[in-house]
Amino acid sequence: MRRRFSKREVAEFYRRLSASRPIPQTELEFINPFTLLVAVVLSAQATDVGVNKATPALFALADTPAKMLALGEARITELIRTIGLFRTKARNIVALSRMLVEQHGGVVPRDREALERLPGVGRKTANVVLNVAFGEPTIAVDTHIFRVANRTGLAPGKTPLAVEVGLEAVTPARYKHGAHHWLILHGRYVCKARKPECPVCLVADLCRYGAKTEPAEMIAARAAAATPAPLVEPEVSRRRARRK
C-alpha cells in the first residue's frame, strides 16, 4: 500500500501547481453563466478545443435560454454537429433552456440540486458551473482529475465521487477554488493517460506513481535545485487573452 500524502506534502503539491498558473481558469470559452453551462454540457466526451470551435457561432445567436429556445433544436444541431453526440446534446440544450425559462426566470441557479435536475447536467457539470460562474470552492472530477488523484496518490478512489470526497478532505482551503483547474490541466498536459511527462512534472518527487518516465533520483534532484517553471499556456488561452 502506498504511503499517504502528509498535510505538508499536499500543501507543497498545490503550491507548486499554483505558482505555475497563478490565475487558474477553464479553457472553455463562454460569455455568461448560461453559455458556460451550455459549453460544459457540450464538452462531455469531447475536447475543449472542439467545443470552442463550435460555440462562437452558437453563442453569437443565442446567449440566453430564451434565445436558445427561439433558435430551435434543428438549428442548434446544425451548429454543433462537429461535436460528439451532437443530436443528444442539442435536445438537452433545448430542454434545459426551457426549464431555465419556466422554472428559474431564465437564470442559471446557484444551487447544485437545481443544476443537476437540468437535462444533460450531472454532478461534474454542476461543480464546474458552481466553481467558474459563481466562485464556489467545488472540485469537479473528470477523467483527468480522476487519473491524477489516483496515480499520484493525492486522493485515491474507485469512483469519481470517492475521489471528489477525498480531494475535498485533503485540499487546503486556500487552494480549493483553483484545485479543479490545476489538477485538470496537469492531467491534460503533463500527467497524461498513456505516457505521463514525468521529466517535466512539477510534483514528480511528491508523486507516488511507481512507473515514472525518469529515474526518481533525477526527479528529486531537479525538484530540489530549481523553482518550477510555468506551464506552457495552451494556444486557446493565448487567443482569448489577446481579445481582452
Residue pairs with C-beta under 8 A, 6 or more apart in sequence:
2 153
2 156
2 208
3 153
3 208
4 153
5 13
5 153
5 154
5 170
5 206
5 208
7 170
7 172
9 206
10 154
10 170
10 171
10 172
11 172
11 175
12 203
12 206
13 152
13 154
13 203
13 206
14 171
14 172
14 175
14 179
14 182
16 202
16 203
16 228
17 182
17 183
17 186
17 202
17 203
18 24
18 175
18 178
18 182
19 227
19 228
20 202
20 228
20 229
20 230
20 231
21 178
21 181
21 182
21 185
21 230
21 231
24 178
24 180
24 181
24 182
24 185
25 132
25 181
25 237
26 36
26 48
26 128
26 132
26 181
27 48
27 49
27 52
27 185
27 234
27 236
27 237
28 36
28 39
28 40
28 43
28 48
28 51
28 52
29 39
29 52
29 55
29 56
29 236
29 240
30 36
30 38
30 39
30 55
30 59
31 59
31 63
32 63
33 107
33 108
33 129
33 133
33 134
34 63
34 64
34 65
34 68
34 100
34 108
35 55
35 59
35 63
36 108
36 128
36 129
36 132
36 133
37 96
37 108
37 115
37 118
37 121
37 125
37 129
37 133
38 55
38 58
38 59
38 68
38 93
39 51
39 52
39 55
40 125
40 128
40 129
41 89
41 92
41 93
41 96
41 120
41 121
41 125
42 51
42 54
42 55
42 80
42 83
42 89
42 93
43 51
44 85
44 89
44 120
44 125
45 84
45 85
46 83
46 84
46 85
48 236
49 236
50 82
50 83
50 84
51 83
52 236
53 82
54 79
54 80
54 82
54 83
55 80
57 79
58 76
58 79
58 80
61 67
61 71
61 75
61 79
62 68
62 70
62 71
62 76
64 106
65 96
65 97
65 98
65 100
65 101
65 106
66 97
66 101
66 106
68 76
68 93
68 94
68 97
69 94
69 97
69 98
69 101
72 94
73 90
73 91
73 94
76 90
76 93
76 94
77 86
77 87
77 90
80 86
80 89
80 90
83 89
88 120
89 120
91 119
92 119
92 120
93 120
95 118
95 119
95 120
96 118
96 119
96 120
96 121
99 117
99 118
99 119
100 106
100 107
100 108
100 118
104 114
108 115
108 129
108 133
109 115
110 130
110 133
110 134
110 136
112 123
112 126
112 127
112 130
115 121
115 125
115 126
115 129
115 130
116 122
116 123
116 126
123 140
123 160
123 161
123 164
124 140
124 141
124 142
124 160
125 140
127 138
127 139
127 140
127 141
127 164
127 180
128 138
128 140
128 180
130 136
130 138
131 137
131 138
131 139
131 140
131 177
131 180
135 177
136 177
137 173
137 176
137 177
137 179
138 180
139 145
139 164
139 167
139 168
139 171
139 176
139 179
139 180
139 183
140 164
140 180
141 149
141 160
141 161
141 163
141 164
141 167
142 160
142 184
143 187
143 193
144 183
144 184
144 186
144 187
144 188
144 191
145 163
145 167
145 180
145 183
145 184
145 187
146 157
146 160
146 163
147 187
147 191
147 193
148 154
148 183
148 186
148 187
148 191
149 155
149 156
149 157
149 163
149 166
149 167
149 183
150 156
150 157
150 163
151 191
151 196
151 207
151 209
152 191
152 203
152 206
152 207
152 208
152 209
153 207
153 208
153 209
154 166
154 167
154 170
155 163
155 166
155 167
155 169
155 170
156 163
156 166
157 163
157 164
157 165
157 166
167 179
167 183
168 176
171 179
175 182
185 231
186 202
186 203
186 231
189 197
189 231
189 232
189 234
190 196
190 197
190 200
190 201
190 202
190 231
191 197
191 201
195 213
196 209
196 212
196 213
197 213
198 204
198 207
198 209
198 212
198 213
198 214
198 219
199 213
199 214
199 219
201 207
201 219
202 223
202 228
202 231
204 212
204 214
204 219
204 223
205 216
205 219
205 220
205 222
205 223
205 224
212 219
233 241
